[in-house]
Amino acid sequence: MADHDRAARAWRGHAGRRQTRHRRYGRRQPLTDAPPSPCILVCTMDRVSGLCLGCYRTITEITGWSRADDDEKRAILARVTKRRAAP
C-alpha cells in the first residue's frame, strides 16, 4: 500500500473528532469558554500542605476538575490564585 493511501485513510479517521486546540506542553483542550486547568504537569503533592507543588490544588480539586461545572472551576482558580500569593 502506498504511503499516501495510508495517510489518506488516517486523515479520514480523524474527521469525526471534536475540534481541539493545543495548549502549553502539547496538551489539547476543547474549543470552549470553560476555564483552563491550572495544571502545569508538575504533579507532586506536598505532604504538609496537601497541595500540588505545580498547580496549588488539593487532591480533591484535582480529581474533581473534570466533573466540575464552570462556576466551580472558577472558584477553584480563585482559591489557587490566593494560595500562590500567600507566603
Buried (B, 14 or more C-beta within 10 A) or exposed (E): EEEEEEEEEEEEEEEEEEEEEEEEEEEEEEEEEEBEBBBEEEEEBEEEEEBBEBBBBBEEBBEBBEEBEEEBBEBBBEBBEEBEEEE
